[in-house]
């Protein structure tokens, strides 16, 4: 159990988890990419050359609020 505190209700001890990316060619987890969304010619997001971080999610067991962090570059 961690000591993270919910920013909505102040409950201590959030449940850890992750946001799943189940899209085509996904790696199974969502990533955060810095900068505004730019779309390519086929409508997909332009990502080339931009660093990516894995999103870590923590859920409050009392109110259900999610706290998201992007601290591990992938």
C-alpha positions in Angstrom: 0.0 0.0 0.0 1.3 3.4 -0.9 0.9 6.7 0.9 -0.4 8.8 -2.0 -3.3 11.0 -1.0 -6.4 11.6 -3.1 -6.6 15.3 -4.2 -10.4 15.2 -4.1 -11.3 13.6 -0.7 -7.9 13.3 1.1 -8.0 9.5 1.5 -4.6 8.0 1.9 -3.5 4.8 0.2 -4.6 4.9 -3.4 -4.8 1.6 -5.4 -2.2 1.4 -8.2 -3.1 0.4 -11.8 -2.7 1.5 -15.4 -4.7 2.9 -18.3 -4.9 0.2 -21.0 -4.4 1.1 -24.7 -6.0 -1.7 -26.7 -5.8 0.0 -30.1 -4.3 -1.5 -33.2 -0.5 -2.0 -32.8 -0.7 -0.9 -29.1 1.8 -1.9 -26.5 -1.0 -2.5 -23.9 -0.5 0.7 -21.9 -1.2 4.3 -22.6 1.5 6.9 -23.1 1.7 10.6 -22.6 3.4 12.7 -25.3 4.5 16.3 -24.8 3.1 19.0 -27.0 -0.1 19.8 -28.8 -1.8 17.1 -30.8 -0.8 17.4 -34.5 -2.4 15.1 -37.1 -0.7 13.5 -40.1 -2.1 13.2 -43.6 -4.1 10.1 -42.6 -5.6 11.6 -39.4 -3.3 9.9 -36.9 -1.3 11.7 -34.3 2.2 12.8 -35.3 4.6 11.2 -32.8 7.9 10.8 -34.6 10.8 12.2 -32.6 8.7 13.0 -29.6 9.6 11.5 -26.2 6.9 9.2 -24.6 6.1 8.4 -21.0 4.1 5.5 -19.6 1.0 6.7 -17.7 0.6 5.3 -14.2 -2.8 5.5 -12.6 -3.9 5.4 -9.0 -7.5 5.1 -8.0 -9.0 6.3 -4.7 -10.8 3.4 -3.0 -13.3 5.9 -1.3 -14.4 8.3 -4.1 -13.1 6.6 -7.3 -11.0 9.6 -8.4 -8.0 8.8 -10.6 -4.6 10.4 -10.1 -2.4 10.0 -13.2 1.4 10.3 -13.4 3.8 10.1 -16.3 7.3 9.5 -14.7 8.8 6.6 -16.7 10.0 7.4 -20.2 9.4 4.5 -22.7 
